[in-house]
Amino acid sequence: PGEGALGSTRGDAVAVSADGSVIVATAPFFRNEDGPTMTGGAFTFERGGDGRYTKTADLITTNVRGSDVFYFDVAMNDDGNRVVLSAVTADPATARTTPTVLTFERVGGAWTERAPALATPAEGDAFAFESAGQAIAISGNGQTVAIGNVTLYNGQGAALLFDYDGTTW
């Protein structure tokens, strides 16, 4: 994608690796200049030998049910090789929004989306995860993800925990 249209709100949420060499920033209202759809996105930046940061990757999902995706929160593990992003998909046909937590992993310098998404409600599960992902965190080793949800348990809220076994969450 291009650099996005005016109003993309790049930097809405940011995360930094433990040594500061990798930064990821969200742009919830990122709109690819080549297309009409507002997809949202996240972008990685890496510090070079001269101390300057350069954009190295666009983290944009292709695994969504709605037409629009807005990225709101982001977390990164200590070594900067695993990123979790909370997103909301909007489906204009049903006027329904669905929260999703996406994971991306960097292996050999290339970023790839890991499926399945975390905390995605099943069809017919209405609003079980209505506010999932308003806050997310990942452990330093990248093996545990916590997803905040303020609407569970009649508004008392909860944190959903996911452990990675090396293959699946």
Disulfide bonds with the S-S distance in Angstrom:
none
